[in-house]
């Protein structure tokens, strides 16, 4: 192919942004040929942007099987990401999904199996992976510049949301509609970056507070601890109920420390590895000589959503390596599921696991969830996205 024909399903906040980027020609080699939404008013909005240059659908399956698209950009409520994606793979369409990859890992295993069987491209919109600050941190950590990893602490509490935000859609902040709160909506990028930079934990223990600061049924305040295979530890703190918030990522190793906060990346480099110094020094209160410098990142925050769309398009056209493969979406989701399950159990949750225990517990929450229907969508967690 010389052009990738994209269809966008779900024309809410994120989907409308993807429509604008694709239709404006910001993605070389890509063309928008179809859009889909179950709400007529959203299709009318798209018609006002695109006119007769694209096809309009009220059912995702109809768009997938129309022959109008080579790739689908999924931007629906979370439960539909894997169901639409599986349908696309089974019908020979490449898939780029918004985050999170889904709500529960049990379903994502089916999603990944369908992707492998199809042989089609599978990507996820982890646009924060285009941020050069995070790329640099990953390069240094994975490259061994910090030595033996000890601790990773991320305080990410600048996700403040009002009650009006949660009242804006019946699917928001419900177990049946969204499948979670701050971990499922605001923090998938941060959780992905946490594991992308520092690695996957082997166990999680968390305290999630449900409806602590808002009239919602899901988590809006989280404090979690992590254990890693090498003995390192981690802490992840987030909320949508704190203002002003903090965004500080600190990573410590035996050779130094990285701190990223407010657009500044500071690196403290030890002259001697701490593990060697500890057992080699004759002084009980000795200090390790060190130098702290700011690492300049001229490229800044990268191209974000446009960057992922460009990368996915180039992957299809030229074989460029995917920056955010869809198969890696299960990593962050596994951590988020473990945090919530740990709270429900009041115990550590080991990773990896098959997701069955979280799935069973989630089903009990869905039974008593406030909103099981919104604007014609039935959130049965297994349905397709289309007219009901």
C-alpha positions in Angstrom: 0.0 0.0 0.0 1.1 3.6 -0.6 -1.4 5.1 1.9 -2.8 3.7 5.1 -6.6 4.1 5.2 -7.7 4.8 8.8 -11.1 4.5 10.4 -11.7 6.0 13.8 -14.3 4.5 16.1 -15.5 6.5 19.0 -15.7 10.3 18.5 -15.4 11.5 22.0 -12.5 13.6 23.4 -9.7 11.4 22.1 -11.4 10.2 19.0 -12.3 13.6 17.8 -8.6 14.6 18.2 -7.5 11.7 16.1 -10.0 12.6 13.4 -8.7 16.2 13.3 -5.1 15.1 13.1 -5.7 12.6 10.4 -8.0 14.8 8.3 -5.7 17.7 8.6 -2.9 15.6 6.9 -0.6 15.7 9.9 0.3 12.0 9.4 2.3 11.5 6.2 1.2 8.4 4.4 -2.2 8.2 6.3 -5.6 9.2 5.1 -8.9 9.2 7.0 -11.5 7.2 5.1 -14.2 6.3 7.7 -15.5 7.3 11.1 -17.9 5.5 13.5 -20.0 6.5 16.5 -23.3 5.3 18.0 -24.3 8.9 18.7 -25.8 10.6 15.6 -24.7 14.0 16.9 -21.1 12.9 16.9 -21.3 11.7 13.3 -22.8 15.1 12.4 -19.9 16.7 14.1 -17.5 14.7 12.0 -19.5 15.4 8.8 -19.0 19.1 9.5 -15.3 18.5 9.6 -14.9 15.9 6.8 -17.9 16.4 4.5 -18.3 13.7 1.9 -14.6 12.7 1.9 -15.2 9.9 4.5 -17.7 7.2 5.1 -19.9 7.3 8.2 -20.9 4.3 10.3 -23.1 3.7 13.4 -21.7 0.2 14.0 -18.0 -0.8 14.3 -18.4 -4.2 12.7 -19.9 -2.5 9.6 -17.0 -0.2 9.3 -14.5 -3.0 9.9 -16.0 -5.1 7.1 -16.7 -2.3 4.7 -13.5 -2.5 2.8 -12.9 1.2 3.4 -10.1 0.9 6.0 -6.7 -0.8 6.4 -6.4 0.2 10.1 -8.7 1.1 12.9 -8.1 3.6 15.6 -10.2 2.5 18.6 -11.3 5.4 21.0 -14.4 4.0 22.5 -15.2 3.4 26.2 -12.6 1.0 27.6 -14.5 -2.3 27.7 -14.9 -2.1 23.9 -11.2 -1.8 23.0 -10.5 -5.6 23.0 -13.9 -6.6 21.5 -13.6 -4.2 18.6 -9.9 -5.0 18.2 -10.6 -8.8 18.0 -13.3 -8.2 15.4 -10.8 -6.1 13.4 -8.1 -8.7 13.5 -10.5 -11.5 12.5 -11.4 -9.4 9.5 -7.9 -8.5 8.4 -7.7 -5.0 9.7 -4.7 -3.5 11.6 -5.4 -2.2 15.1 -4.2 0.9 17.0 -6.0 1.1 20.3 -6.4 4.0 22.8 -5.2 3.4 26.3 -5.9 1.4 28.3 -5.8 -1.7 26.2 -8.9 -2.9 28.1 -10.2 -3.2 31.6 -9.1 -6.7 32.7 -6.2 -8.8 31.6 -8.2 -12.0 31.1 -9.8 -10.4 28.0 -6.5 -9.0 26.8 -5.0 -12.5 26.4 -7.8 -13.1 23.9 -7.0 -9.8 22.2 -3.3 -10.7 21.9 -4.1 -14.2 20.6 -6.3 -12.7 17.9 -3.5 -10.3 16.9 -1.0 -13.0 16.6 -3.3 -15.2 14.6 -4.1 -12.4 12.2 -0.5 -11.3 11.5 -1.7 -7.7 11.5 -0.1 -4.7 13.2 -1.1 -4.1 16.8 -0.3 -0.8 18.5 -1.5 1.2 21.5 -1.7 4.9 21.9 1.0 5.3 24.6 1.8 8.8 23.4 3.9 9.6 26.4 6.5 7.2 25.1 7.3 9.9 22.5 8.4 12.2 25.4 12.1 12.6 25.2 12.5 13.1 28.9 11.0 9.6 29.5 13.0 8.2 26.6 16.2 9.5 28.2 15.4 8.1 31.6 14.6 4.7 30.0 17.9 4.8 28.1 19.9 5.6 31.2 18.1 3.1 33.5 18.1 0.2 31.0 21.6 1.0 29.9 23.0 0.5 33.4 24.1 4.1 34.1 22.4 4.0 37.5 23.9 0.6 38.4 21.9 -1.9 40.3 18.4 -0.5 40.6 17.1 0.1 44.1 13.9 2.2 44.1 11.4 4.0 41.9 9.0 6.5 43.4 6.4 8.3 41.3 4.1 10.9 43.0 1.7 11.8 40.2 -1.1 13.7 41.9 -1.7 16.5 39.4 -4.8 14.7 37.9 -7.3 16.9 39.7 -10.9 16.5 38.5 -14.1 18.1 39.8 -17.4 16.3 40.4 -18.7 18.0 37.2 -16.1 16.0 35.2 -17.5 12.7 36.6 -21.1 13.8 36.0 -20.3 14.5 32.3 -21.1 10.9 31.2 -23.0 8.1 32.8 -20.2 5.6 31.9 -17.6 7.6 33.8 -16.2 6.3 37.1 -18.5 3.2 37.2 -17.4 -0.4 37.4 -19.8 -1.3 34.6 -19.0 1.6 32.3 -15.3 2.5 32.8 -14.0 -0.4 34.8 -12.1 1.8 37.3 -11.1 5.3 38.2 -7.8 7.2 38.2 -5.9 4.0 37.4 -8.0 3.2 34.4 -8.5 6.7 33.0 -5.9 9.2 34.0 -2.9 7.0 34.9 -2.5 4.3 32.2 0.3 6.4 30.7 2.1 6.8 34.0 1.8 3.1 34.9 3.1 2.1 31.5 6.1 4.5 31.8 6.7 3.2 35.3 7.2 -0.4 34.0 8.7 0.7 30.6 11.5 2.6 32.4 12.1 0.6 35.6 10.7 -2.9 34.7 7.8 -5.0 35.7 7.3 -5.6 39.4 6.9 -9.1 40.8 4.3 -8.2 43.4 2.0 -5.2 44.3 0.4 -4.1 47.5 -1.9 -1.1 47.4 -4.5 1.0 49.2 -7.1 2.3 46.8 -9.7 4.6 48.2 -13.0 4.4 46.4 -15.0 7.6 46.1 -12.8 9.3 48.7 -13.0 12.8 47.2 -15.9 12.5 44.7 -19.4 10.9 44.5 -18.1 8.0 42.5 -17.9 4.2 43.0 -14.3 3.7 41.8 -10.9 4.6 43.0 -9.8 8.3 43.1 -6.9 8.0 45.5 -4.1 5.3 45.4 -1.0 4.5 47.3 0.8 1.4 46.1 4.1 -0.4 46.8 5.9 -2.7 44.4 8.6 -5.4 44.7 10.9 -6.3 41.9 12.8 -9.5 41.1 16.2 -8.0 42.0 15.0 -6.9 45.4 14.3 -3.3 44.4 11.1 -1.6 45.6 8.7 1.0 44.2 6.0 3.4 45.3 3.3 4.8 43.2 0.9 7.6 44.5 -1.9 9.1 42.5 -5.2 10.9 43.0 -7.8 13.1 41.2 -8.7 14.8 44.4 -5.6 16.9 45.3 -4.8 20.4 44.3 -2.2 21.6 43.6 -0.7 18.3 42.6 2.8 16.9 42.2 4.5 15.1 39.3 7.8 13.8 40.5 9.5 10.7 39.3 12.6 9.6 41.2 14.8 6.6 40.4 17.7 5.4 42.5 20.4 3.0 41.8 23.8 2.0 43.2 25.6 4.5 40.9 23.3 7.5 41.2 19.8 9.0 41.0 17.5 10.5 38.5 14.8 13.0 39.4 12.3 14.4 36.9 10.0 17.2 38.0 8.5 20.3 36.3 10.4 19.9 33.1 13.8 19.4 34.6 15.8 16.1 34.6 18.5 16.1 37.3 21.2 13.4 37.4 23.3 12.7 40.5 26.3 10.5 39.5 28.3 8.8 42.2 32.1 8.6 41.7 32.0 5.1 43.3 29.3 2.5 43.2 27.5 2.6 46.5 27.6 -1.1 47.0 31.4 -1.1 46.6 31.8 2.0 48.8 29.7 0.6 51.6 31.9 -2.4 52.1 35.2 -0.8 51.2 35.1 2.4 53.3 36.7 2.4 56.7 34.6 5.4 57.8 31.3 4.9 59.4 29.8 8.2 58.4 31.5 8.7 55.0 29.9 10.4 52.1 30.3 9.3 48.5 31.7 12.0 46.2 29.0 12.9 43.6 28.1 15.5 41.0 24.6 16.6 40.2 23.9 18.0 36.7 20.8 18.8 34.7 20.3 16.8 31.6 19.2 19.0 28.7 16.5 17.5 26.5 16.2 19.9 23.5 13.6 17.7 21.9 11.2 18.2 24.8 8.0 16.3 25.0 7.9 14.9 21.5 5.0 14.6 19.0 2.7 12.8 21.4 -0.5 11.5 19.7 0.7 12.5 16.2 4.0 10.8 16.9 2.3 7.4 17.6 0.1 7.7 14.6 3.2 8.5 12.4 5.1 5.6 13.9 2.2 3.2 13.3 1.7 4.4 9.8 5.5 4.1 9.1 5.4 0.6 10.5 2.7 -0.4 8.0 4.4 1.3 5.1 8.1 0.9 5.7 8.5 -1.7 8.6 9.5 0.9 11.2 9.7 -0.6 14.7 6.6 0.2 16.8 7.3 2.5 19.7 4.3 1.2 21.6 3.3 -2.4 20.6 -0.2 -3.4 21.6 1.2 -6.5 23.2 2.8 -4.3 25.9 -0.5 -2.9 26.9 -1.1 -5.8 29.2 1.9 -4.8 31.4 0.4 -1.6 32.7 -3.1 -3.1 32.9 -1.7 -6.0 35.0 -0.3 -3.5 37.5 -3.5 -1.5 37.7 -5.6 -4.7 38.1 -3.2 -5.8 40.8 -3.4 -2.5 42.7 -7.2 -2.8 42.9 -7.3 -6.5 43.7 -4.7 -6.0 46.4 -7.0 -3.5 48.0 -10.0 -5.8 47.8 -7.9 -8.6 49.3 -5.8 -6.5 51.7 -2.8 -8.6 50.6 0.0 -8.7 48.1 -0.8 -9.7 44.6 1.9 -11.5 42.6 2.7 -10.8 39.0 2.3 -12.1 36.4 -1.0 -13.9 36.9 -3.8 -15.1 34.8 -6.2 -12.4 35.8 -9.0 -14.8 36.8 -9.3 -13.6 40.4 -9.5 -9.9 39.4 -12.1 -10.7 36.7 -14.3 -12.6 39.2 -14.1 -9.8 41.7 -14.9 -7.2 39.0 -18.0 -9.1 38.0 -19.4 -8.7 41.5 -18.8 -5.0 41.4 -20.5 -4.7 38.0 -23.6 -6.3 39.4 -24.2 -3.4 41.8 -22.7 -0.7 39.6 -24.7 2.6 39.3 -25.0 2.8 35.5 -25.2 -0.2 33.3 -26.5 1.7 30.3 -25.7 5.1 28.9 -26.8 6.7 25.6 -27.8 3.3 24.2 -24.6 1.5 25.1 -25.0 -1.7 27.0 -22.0 -2.4 29.1 -22.1 -6.1 29.3 -18.3 -6.3 28.9 -18.6 -8.7 26.0 -20.7 -6.8 23.4 -19.9 -4.9 20.3 -19.9 -1.2 19.8 -22.9 -0.2 17.8 -26.6 0.5 17.8 -28.6 -1.4 20.4 
